[in-house]
């Protein structure tokens, strides 16, 4: 199989560092040309499923603008321009929870939308986490830091309490790697 080729790009909307909308002209492997393929540019981001030295999972109970009601969530945040995903994950874990972790495992690199762009997600598993500082987050939403057992985090995942796909996926990927 061959990849599609981008022949031309045109910016339709440059709203902010959080959203750019482009229109691409693409060539399909069979030679057909599509002149108006929509493309969305948003920052790449990380999610961290963190487990303490005692084996408890760090997560938040919080609200988000596009999520109905209260949801559980893992640590997450956007990469700064030029920032390495692991460095962003370590920074976000410390800022949002006050924890640092001894061991880090990258769980993959996932384009958010295989057809339209919308950034890349980098989930991580952080183990051996311990509290080293006060929380220094600049998040807009209200959130409560929780420490859950493995049984509690699995039950929450099964019950759909992680209401955003990136959070649920990060937890599910992490649980597969923890023995």
N, CA, C and O of each residue as an XYZ file, in Angstrom:
716
protein
N       0.832     -1.189      0.000
C       0.000      0.000      0.000
C       0.871      1.245      0.000
O       1.968      1.263      0.558
N       0.363      2.264     -0.629
C       1.080      3.525     -0.697
C       0.330      4.599      0.087
O      -0.892      4.548      0.230
N       1.073      5.551      0.581
C       0.486      6.664      1.324
C      -0.065      7.722      0.374
O       0.331      7.802     -0.789
N      -0.967      8.513      0.882
C      -1.453      9.670      0.147
C      -0.349     10.730      0.128
O       0.499     10.772      1.019
N      -0.371     11.576     -0.887
C       0.629     12.640     -0.998
C      -0.059     13.993     -0.877
O      -1.071     14.248     -1.531
N       0.498     14.857     -0.033
C       0.007     16.225      0.066
C       0.671     17.043     -1.031
O       1.894     17.178     -1.061
N      -0.138     17.587     -1.926
C       0.387     18.392     -3.030
C       0.392     19.880     -2.708
O       1.255     20.624     -3.175
N      -0.588     20.309     -1.899
C      -0.723     21.733     -1.591
C      -1.483     21.884     -0.276
O      -2.319     21.051      0.076
N      -1.174     22.964      0.440
C      -1.867     23.294      1.701
C      -2.293     24.755      1.644
O      -1.584     25.612      1.116
N      -3.476     25.014      2.205
C      -3.962     26.391      2.285
C      -4.597     26.578      3.658
O      -5.447     25.785      4.061
N      -4.194     27.613      4.373
C      -4.756     27.896      5.685
C      -6.104     28.588      5.533
O      -6.216     29.621      4.873
N      -7.131     27.998      6.158
C      -8.473     28.589      6.154
C      -8.728     29.389      7.424
O      -9.403     30.417      7.392
N      -8.183     28.911      8.547
C      -8.385     29.560      9.839
C      -7.134     29.367     10.682
O      -6.681     28.242     10.892
N      -6.585     30.467     11.159
C      -5.464     30.415     12.097
C      -5.960     31.072     13.374
O      -5.705     32.250     13.624
N      -6.673     30.291     14.176
C      -7.352     30.829     15.346
C      -6.384     31.134     16.481
O      -6.447     32.209     17.078
N      -5.490     30.197     16.783
C      -4.556     30.350     17.901
C      -3.582     29.192     17.868
O      -3.600     28.374     16.949
N      -2.733     29.131     18.878
C      -1.813     27.989     18.947
C      -2.573     26.683     19.186
O      -1.988     25.605     19.082
N      -3.854     26.764     19.501
C      -4.652     25.573     19.771
C      -5.469     25.092     18.575
O      -6.003     23.983     18.614
N      -5.583     25.896     17.505
C      -6.409     25.469     16.378
C      -6.046     26.194     15.088
O      -6.117     27.419     14.995
N      -5.658     25.400     14.102
C      -5.469     25.872     12.737
C      -6.234     24.907     11.839
O      -6.142     23.691     12.004
N      -6.984     25.452     10.893
C      -7.718     24.620      9.936
C      -7.138     24.886      8.557
O      -7.035     26.033      8.121
N      -6.762     23.812      7.878
C      -6.209     23.918      6.533
C      -7.087     23.151      5.552
O      -7.921     22.333      5.941
N      -6.879     23.436      4.277
C      -7.469     22.655      3.203
C      -6.295     22.141      2.372
O      -5.458     22.922      1.918
N      -6.239     20.827      2.178
C      -5.140     20.218      1.441
C      -5.617     19.734      0.080
O      -6.773     19.349     -0.095
N      -4.715     19.763     -0.858
C      -4.897     19.051     -2.119
C      -4.053     17.798     -1.995
O      -2.840     17.875     -1.801
N      -4.701     16.632     -2.109
C      -3.997     15.370     -1.920
C      -4.141     14.496     -3.160
O      -5.130     14.558     -3.891
N      -3.111     13.681     -3.364
C      -3.132     12.708     -4.445
C      -3.228     11.321     -3.831
O      -2.421     10.943     -2.981
N      -4.224     10.575     -4.272
C      -4.400      9.202     -3.811
C      -3.431      8.279     -4.548
O      -2.936      8.637     -5.617
N      -3.157      7.111     -4.001
C      -2.235      6.185     -4.661
C      -2.627      5.819     -6.093
O      -1.767      5.492     -6.910
N      -3.926      5.873     -6.393
C      -4.368      5.535     -7.753
C      -4.308      6.735     -8.703
O      -4.725      6.634     -9.857
N      -3.785      7.877     -8.215
C      -3.612      9.059     -9.049
C      -4.735     10.075     -8.967
O      -4.582     11.194     -9.458
N      -5.863      9.718     -8.361
C      -6.949     10.694     -8.221
C      -6.497     11.846     -7.330
O      -5.693     11.661     -6.417
N      -7.022     13.031     -7.607
C      -6.705     14.239     -6.844
C      -7.958     14.692     -6.104
O      -9.043     14.773     -6.680
N      -7.789     14.983     -4.826
C      -8.865     15.589     -4.034
C      -8.384     16.990     -3.679
O      -7.366     17.150     -3.005
N      -9.114     18.001     -4.132
C      -8.654     19.386     -4.019
C      -9.051     20.071     -2.713
O      -8.538     21.150     -2.417
N      -9.946     19.478     -1.927
C     -10.457     20.202     -0.757
C     -10.513     19.323      0.496
O     -11.541     19.265      1.171
N      -9.417     18.649      0.802
C      -9.372     17.768      1.960
C      -9.156     18.606      3.230
O      -8.122     19.260      3.363
N     -10.127     18.594      4.170
C      -9.958     19.386      5.396
C      -8.918     18.763      6.329
O      -8.824     17.542      6.456
N      -8.146     19.625      6.972
C      -7.076     19.196      7.864
C      -7.070     20.092      9.096
O      -7.149     21.315      8.978
N      -6.978     19.489     10.273
C      -7.027     20.226     11.538
C      -5.682     20.085     12.243
O      -5.152     18.983     12.382
N      -5.145     21.206     12.681
C      -3.877     21.199     13.415
C      -4.156     21.654     14.846
O      -4.594     22.781     15.078
N      -3.899     20.772     15.785
C      -3.964     21.089     17.211
C      -2.663     20.597     17.834
O      -1.977     19.766     17.239
N      -2.311     21.087     19.008
C      -1.041     20.667     19.604
C      -1.037     19.175     19.945
O      -2.065     18.602     20.306
N       0.132     18.568     19.824
C       0.319     17.212     20.323
C       0.202     17.250     21.843
O       0.455     18.281     22.465
N      -0.183     16.119     22.437
C      -0.367     16.105     23.881
C       0.054     14.771     24.492
O       0.238     13.771     23.797
N       0.196     14.793     25.800
C       0.545     13.593     26.563
C      -0.586     13.279     27.534
O      -1.343     14.160     27.943
N      -0.680     12.017     27.886
C      -1.489     11.571     29.020
C      -0.618     10.633     29.835
O       0.152      9.849     29.281
N      -0.742     10.717     31.152
C       0.076      9.904     32.047
C      -0.824      9.132     32.995
O      -1.612      9.716     33.739
N      -0.697      7.814     32.961
C      -1.292      6.967     33.988
C      -0.178      6.743     34.996
O       0.808      6.068     34.705
N      -0.340      7.315     36.187
C       0.708      7.278     37.204
C       0.294      6.367     38.352
O      -0.849      6.382     38.808
N       1.269      5.569     38.806
C       1.059      4.631     39.907
C       2.080      4.953     40.991
O       3.276      5.057     40.719
N       1.600      5.108     42.214
C       2.481      5.468     43.332
C       3.345      4.285     43.766
O       3.140      3.152     43.332
N       4.307      4.575     44.623
C       5.150      3.522     45.212
C       4.310      2.482     45.943
O       4.710      1.324     46.063
N       3.157      2.894     46.426
C       2.262      1.993     47.170
C       1.304      1.230     46.239
O       0.496      0.427     46.706
N       1.395      1.479     44.936
C       0.552      0.778     43.983
C      -0.808      1.414     43.746
O      -1.708      0.760     43.220
N      -0.976      2.672     44.123
C      -2.235      3.379     43.901
C      -2.140      4.228     42.641
O      -1.083      4.774     42.323
N      -3.247      4.330     41.936
C      -3.312      5.086     40.683
C      -3.744      6.518     40.967
O      -4.735      6.757     41.658
N      -2.982      7.471     40.420
C      -3.332      8.889     40.522
C      -4.297      9.230     39.400
O      -4.030      8.941     38.234
N      -5.402      9.837     39.748
C      -6.298     10.358     38.716
C      -7.093     11.509     39.313
O      -7.025     11.784     40.511
N      -7.838     12.164     38.457
C      -8.633     13.308     38.881
C     -10.114     13.020     38.718
O     -10.521     12.280     37.822
N     -10.904     13.603     39.581
C     -12.337     13.755     39.360
C     -12.485     15.214     38.963
O     -12.076     16.108     39.704
N     -13.074     15.458     37.788
C     -13.107     16.824     37.279
C     -14.214     17.005     36.252
O     -14.891     16.059     35.850
N     -14.368     18.250     35.848
C     -15.263     18.582     34.743
C     -14.411     19.092     33.586
O     -13.303     19.591     33.783
N     -14.943     18.957     32.392
C     -14.328     19.513     31.185
C     -15.449     20.101     30.343
O     -16.589     19.642     30.414
N     -15.138     21.090     29.565
C     -16.139     21.813     28.782
C     -16.964     20.895     27.881
O     -18.180     21.064     27.786
N     -16.325     19.925     27.217
C     -17.068     19.096     26.259
C     -17.569     17.781     26.848
O     -18.138     16.964     26.124
N     -17.369     17.559     28.143
C     -17.778     16.309     28.779
C     -18.990     16.590     29.666
O     -18.957     17.486     30.510
N     -20.043     15.827     29.470
C     -21.229     15.978     30.312
C     -20.940     15.475     31.718
O     -20.495     14.341     31.896
N     -21.189     16.302     32.700
C     -21.045     15.905     34.086
C     -19.601     15.777     34.518
O     -18.695     16.362     33.924
N     -19.412     15.001     35.560
C     -18.092     14.788     36.160
C     -17.464     13.544     35.539
O     -18.155     12.570     35.239
N     -16.162     13.588     35.354
C     -15.427     12.474     34.758
C     -14.176     12.202     35.566
O     -13.672     13.083     36.262
N     -13.675     10.983     35.472
C     -12.331     10.695     35.929
C     -11.385     11.009     34.777
O     -11.755     10.888     33.609
N     -10.176     11.408     35.109
C      -9.180     11.755     34.096
C      -7.797     11.440     34.631
O      -7.567     11.425     35.840
N      -6.879     11.187     33.705
C      -5.473     11.052     34.063
C      -4.781     12.383     33.809
O      -5.376     13.305     33.252
N      -3.534     12.476     34.216
C      -2.721     13.660     33.957
C      -2.605     13.850     32.454
O      -2.447     12.882     31.710
N      -2.683     15.081     32.014
C      -2.534     15.346     30.597
C      -2.157     16.777     30.334
O      -2.334     17.646     31.187
N      -1.638     17.021     29.153
C      -1.309     18.382     28.770
C      -0.657     18.437     27.411
O      -0.201     17.426     26.876
N      -0.620     19.633     26.861
C      -0.033     19.860     25.549
C       1.483     19.952     25.636
O       2.040     20.389     26.642
N       2.133     19.533     24.565
C       3.567     19.732     24.437
C       3.823     21.185     24.080
O       3.096     21.772     23.278
N       4.847     21.757     24.670
C       5.303     23.080     24.267
C       6.039     22.929     22.938
O       6.537     21.842     22.643
N       6.122     23.988     22.124
C       6.833     23.874     20.840
C       8.248     23.334     21.034
O       9.028     23.875     21.818
N       8.570     22.257     20.309
C       9.895     21.646     20.382
C      10.128     20.738     21.582
O      11.212     20.174     21.726
N       9.134     20.590     22.439
C       9.305     19.799     23.662
C       9.190     18.304     23.369
O       8.329     17.879     22.599
N      10.051     17.523     23.979
C      10.012     16.072     23.888
C       8.804     15.546     24.663
O       8.528     16.039     25.756
N       8.068     14.553     24.127
C       6.894     14.044     24.834
C       7.174     13.561     26.262
O       6.379     13.831     27.162
N       8.279     12.859     26.486
C       8.586     12.392     27.839
C       8.844     13.572     28.778
O       8.406     13.551     29.929
N       9.537     14.582     28.309
C       9.776     15.777     29.135
C       8.447     16.441     29.483
O       8.254     16.887     30.614
N       7.528     16.510     28.516
C       6.206     17.092     28.780
C       5.447     16.264     29.802
O       4.793     16.815     30.687
N       5.530     14.937     29.685
C       4.835     14.056     30.623
C       5.360     14.254     32.043
O       4.573     14.342     32.985
N       6.652     14.324     32.203
C       7.252     14.539     33.531
C       6.844     15.903     34.087
O       6.518     16.029     35.268
N       6.866     16.920     33.227
C       6.488     18.276     33.648
C       5.028     18.310     34.097
O       4.710     18.846     35.158
N       4.152     17.738     33.287
C       2.724     17.764     33.613
C       2.417     16.959     34.882
O       1.591     17.386     35.689
N       3.059     15.817     35.070
C       2.823     15.032     36.286
C       3.178     15.855     37.517
O       2.417     15.894     38.484
N       4.319     16.505     37.482
C       4.743     17.313     38.642
C       3.829     18.521     38.837
O       3.420     18.802     39.964
N       3.500     19.242     37.761
C       2.658     20.431     37.883
C       1.269     20.082     38.407
O       0.763     20.733     39.321
N       0.652     19.046     37.823
C      -0.745     18.750     38.139
C      -0.942     17.982     39.436
O      -2.005     18.073     40.050
N       0.070     17.224     39.866
C      -0.108     16.375     41.049
C       0.919     16.614     42.144
O       0.680     16.249     43.296
N       2.053     17.214     41.816
C       3.142     17.343     42.783
C       3.964     16.066     42.909
O       4.803     15.956     43.803
N       3.730     15.092     42.016
C       4.445     13.812     42.066
C       5.524     13.744     40.991
O       5.425     14.389     39.947
N       6.554     12.952     41.268
C       7.550     12.537     40.287
C       7.575     11.019     40.312
O       7.259     10.406     41.331
N       7.950     10.412     39.195
C       7.958      8.949     39.098
C       9.359      8.434     38.798
O      10.144      9.079     38.104
N       9.650      7.259     39.337
C      10.960      6.637     39.149
C      11.110      5.988     37.778
O      12.190      6.030     37.188
N      10.044      5.391     37.270
C      10.105      4.645     36.004
C       9.062      5.183     35.026
O       7.937      5.505     35.409
N       9.456      5.271     33.768
C       8.571      5.775     32.721
C       8.557      4.810     31.547
O       9.597      4.295     31.138
N       7.380      4.573     31.015
C       7.227      3.708     29.854
C       6.325      4.409     28.844
O       5.175      4.730     29.141
N       6.862      4.642     27.645
C       6.050      5.204     26.563
C       5.119      4.109     26.055
O       5.555      2.988     25.792
N       3.838      4.437     25.918
C       2.833      3.460     25.499
C       2.432      3.619     24.038
O       1.499      2.960     23.579
N       3.121      4.481     23.307
C       2.850      4.622     21.882
C       2.761      6.060     21.430
O       2.893      7.003     22.210
N       2.534      6.186     20.148
C       2.360      7.476     19.473
C       1.149      7.304     18.582
O       1.170      6.478     17.669
N       0.076      8.076     18.828
C      -1.191      7.853     18.147
C      -1.739      9.136     17.529
O      -2.109     10.057     18.257
N      -1.800      9.214     16.180
C      -2.509     10.345     15.575
C      -3.958     10.337     16.077
O      -4.595      9.285     16.127
N      -4.464     11.496     16.443
C      -5.799     11.589     17.022
C      -6.874     11.244     15.989
O      -7.819     10.522     16.308
N      -6.745     11.740     14.773
C      -7.706     11.432     13.718
C      -6.909     11.035     12.484
O      -6.212     11.866     11.902
N      -7.004      9.789     12.085
C      -6.224      9.266     10.978
C      -6.495      9.926      9.641
O      -5.687      9.802      8.720
N      -7.600     10.614      9.513
C      -7.940     11.271      8.254
C      -7.849     12.786      8.290
O      -7.680     13.412      7.243
N      -7.955     13.389      9.459
C      -8.054     14.849      9.533
C      -6.973     15.506     10.387
O      -6.988     16.725     10.557
N      -6.030     14.720     10.932
C      -4.969     15.319     11.741
C      -5.358     15.446     13.196
O      -5.565     14.436     13.869
N      -5.461     16.654     13.692
C      -5.862     16.967     15.066
C      -4.830     16.543     16.100
O      -5.197     16.219     17.229
N      -3.565     16.537     15.750
C      -2.507     16.294     16.719
C      -2.183     14.823     16.926
O      -2.788     13.931     16.331
N      -1.206     14.609     17.792
C      -0.727     13.268     18.135
C      -0.781     13.121     19.644
O      -0.406     14.031     20.383
N      -1.256     11.956     20.097
C      -1.324     11.641     21.523
C      -0.164     10.725     21.892
O       0.160      9.785     21.166
N       0.452     11.015     23.029
C       1.546     10.212     23.565
C       1.173      9.762     24.977
O       1.384     10.515     25.928
N       0.625      8.558     25.138
C       0.328      8.075     26.500
C       1.569      7.470     27.151
O       2.414      6.871     26.485
N       1.654      7.643     28.467
C       2.772      7.114     29.251
C       2.256      6.402     30.488
O       1.182      6.712     31.003
N       3.042      5.442     30.955
C       2.852      4.818     32.256
C       4.022      5.255     33.123
O       5.183      5.062     32.762
N       3.706      5.847     34.269
C       4.721      6.282     35.226
C       4.524      5.480     36.508
O       3.436      5.496     37.084
N       5.561      4.779     36.963
C       5.443      3.974     38.177
C       6.458      4.435     39.219
O       7.433      5.119     38.910
N       6.198      4.040     40.454
C       7.060      4.464     41.552
C       6.908      5.937     41.861
O       7.862      6.591     42.282
N       5.712      6.460     41.653
C       5.484      7.896     41.862
C       5.425      8.224     43.345
O       4.886      7.466     44.151
N       5.997      9.380     43.680
C       5.955      9.860     45.066
C       5.793     11.374     45.052
O       6.245     12.067     44.140
N       5.144     11.851     46.081
C       4.874     13.299     46.194
C       6.162     14.026     46.555
O       6.838     13.655     47.514
N       6.505     15.065     45.789
C       7.729     15.828     46.019
C       7.487     17.325     46.105
O       8.381     18.076     46.495
N       6.275     17.771     45.741
C       6.008     19.210     45.695
C       4.509     19.452     45.816
O       3.701     18.524     45.782
N       4.172     20.705     45.956
C       2.761     21.099     45.930
C       2.286     21.153     44.479
O       3.091     21.300     43.559
N       0.997     21.036     44.288
C       0.409     21.139     42.957
C       0.595     22.561     42.442
O       0.362     23.525     43.170
N       1.018     22.690     41.179
C       1.256     23.993     40.557
C       0.615     24.013     39.170
O       1.276     24.335     38.182
N      -0.666     23.671     39.100
C      -1.363     23.579     37.818
C      -2.055     24.898     37.485
O      -2.477     25.644     38.368
N      -2.155     25.159     36.182
C      -2.876     26.348     35.726
C      -4.153     25.947     34.988
O      -4.656     26.695     34.149
N      -4.672     24.763     35.308
C      -5.881     24.275     34.650
C      -7.072     25.164     35.003
O      -7.148     25.717     36.100
N      -7.988     25.287     34.068
C      -9.160     26.133     34.257
C     -10.271     25.435     35.018
O     -11.070     26.087     35.689
N     -10.327     24.104     34.918
C     -11.414     23.374     35.550
C     -11.086     23.036     37.003
O      -9.925     22.987     37.409
N     -12.140     22.807     37.761
C     -11.984     22.343     39.133
C     -11.691     20.854     39.080
O     -12.328     20.120     38.325
N     -10.729     20.404     39.878
C     -10.410     18.983     39.890
C      -9.967     18.538     41.279
O      -9.418     19.310     42.065
N     -10.227     17.265     41.545
C      -9.883     16.656     42.819
C      -8.953     15.483     42.539
O      -9.303     14.591     41.766
N      -7.779     15.471     43.152
C      -6.815     14.394     42.991
C      -7.258     13.193     43.815
O      -7.555     13.318     45.003
N      -7.299     12.027     43.170
C      -7.705     10.789     43.826
C      -6.575      9.777     43.769
O      -5.737      9.815     42.868
N      -6.559      8.877     44.736
C      -5.661      7.723     44.741
C      -6.545      6.487     44.755
O      -7.245      6.231     45.735
N      -6.517      5.712     43.660
C      -7.394      4.563     43.515
C      -6.587      3.269     43.450
O      -5.474      3.242     42.924
N      -7.156      2.213     43.984
C      -6.533      0.891     43.876
C      -6.683      0.392     42.439
O      -7.427      0.968     41.645
N      -5.977     -0.674     42.120
C      -6.121     -1.257     40.780
C      -7.560     -1.705     40.546
O      -8.112     -1.475     39.469
N      -8.168     -2.336     41.536
C      -9.554     -2.786     41.380
C     -10.480     -1.600     41.130
O     -11.399     -1.692     40.315
N     -10.244     -0.486     41.825
C     -11.084      0.703     41.638
C     -10.885      1.330     40.259
O     -11.852      1.762     39.632
N      -9.640      1.383     39.782
C      -9.390      1.995     38.473
C      -9.960      1.119     37.364
O     -10.497      1.635     36.384
N      -9.850     -0.208     37.506
C     -10.434     -1.120     36.513
C     -11.961     -1.006     36.503
O     -12.573     -0.983     35.436
N     -12.575     -0.934     37.685
C     -14.033     -0.795     37.770
C     -14.481      0.529     37.159
O     -15.498      0.576     36.467
N     -13.736      1.604     37.404
C     -14.073      2.910     36.837
C     -13.958      2.885     35.312
O     -14.804      3.448     34.616
N     -12.928      2.241     34.798
C     -12.759      2.116     33.351
C     -13.912      1.323     32.749
O     -14.498      1.730     31.745
N     -14.233      0.197     33.361
C     -15.334     -0.646     32.874
C     -16.681      0.071     32.926
O     -17.545     -0.164     32.082
N     -16.859      0.946     33.917
C     -18.134      1.651     34.086
C     -18.232      2.911     33.228
O     -19.252      3.599     33.267
N     -17.194      3.225     32.456
C     -17.235      4.410     31.603
C     -17.033      5.712     32.349
O     -17.465      6.766     31.882
N     -16.381      5.657     33.508
C     -16.173      6.881     34.288
C     -15.063      7.771     33.731
O     -14.970      8.940     34.106
N     -14.220      7.239     32.841
C     -13.262      8.049     32.088
C     -13.994      8.418     30.803
O     -14.035      7.622     29.865
N     -14.571      9.614     30.750
C     -15.537      9.977     29.708
C     -14.912     10.550     28.444
O     -15.631     10.886     27.502
N     -13.615     10.665     28.405
C     -12.932     11.121     27.199
C     -12.043      9.974     26.715
O     -11.317      9.368     27.503
N     -12.105      9.686     25.421
C     -11.381      8.541     24.872
C      -9.887      8.550     25.195
O      -9.360      7.496     25.551
N      -9.172      9.670     25.094
C      -7.739      9.616     25.412
C      -7.459      9.152     26.844
O      -6.487      8.433     27.077
N      -8.290      9.552     27.800
C      -8.076      9.132     29.189
C      -8.332      7.644     29.339
O      -7.542      6.929     29.956
N      -9.445      7.175     28.770
C      -9.774      5.751     28.856
C      -8.701      4.913     28.164
O      -8.295      3.874     28.684
N      -8.244      5.356     27.003
C      -7.217      4.615     26.276
C      -5.905      4.577     27.045
O      -5.250      3.536     27.096
N      -5.514      5.696     27.644
C      -4.265      5.724     28.413
C      -4.319      4.744     29.579
O      -3.353      4.023     29.829
N      -5.439      4.713     30.291
C      -5.585      3.788     31.419
C      -5.578      2.346     30.920
O      -4.893      1.499     31.493
N      -6.328      2.058     29.867
C      -6.391      0.690     29.342
C      -5.021      0.215     28.866
O      -4.628     -0.918     29.148
N      -4.290      1.067     28.148
C      -2.947      0.695     27.698
C      -2.019      0.459     28.889
O      -1.225     -0.482     28.879
N      -2.111      1.294     29.898
C      -1.248      1.145     31.074
C      -1.565     -0.154     31.826
O      -0.654     -0.872     32.238
N      -2.834     -0.447     31.998
C      -3.218     -1.671     32.734
C      -2.698     -2.931     32.060
O      -2.410     -3.918     32.737
N      -2.575     -2.911     30.740
C      -2.033     -4.065     30.021
C      -0.561     -4.275     30.315
O      -0.055     -5.385     30.147
N       0.143     -3.234     30.752
C       1.587     -3.319     30.988
C       1.961     -3.558     32.440
O       3.125     -3.813     32.748
N       0.980     -3.476     33.340
C       1.256     -3.659     34.769
C       0.901     -5.101     35.144
O      -0.214     -5.566     34.910
N       1.861     -5.777     35.719
C       1.620     -7.172     36.123
C       1.013     -7.215     37.505
O       0.736     -8.297     38.025
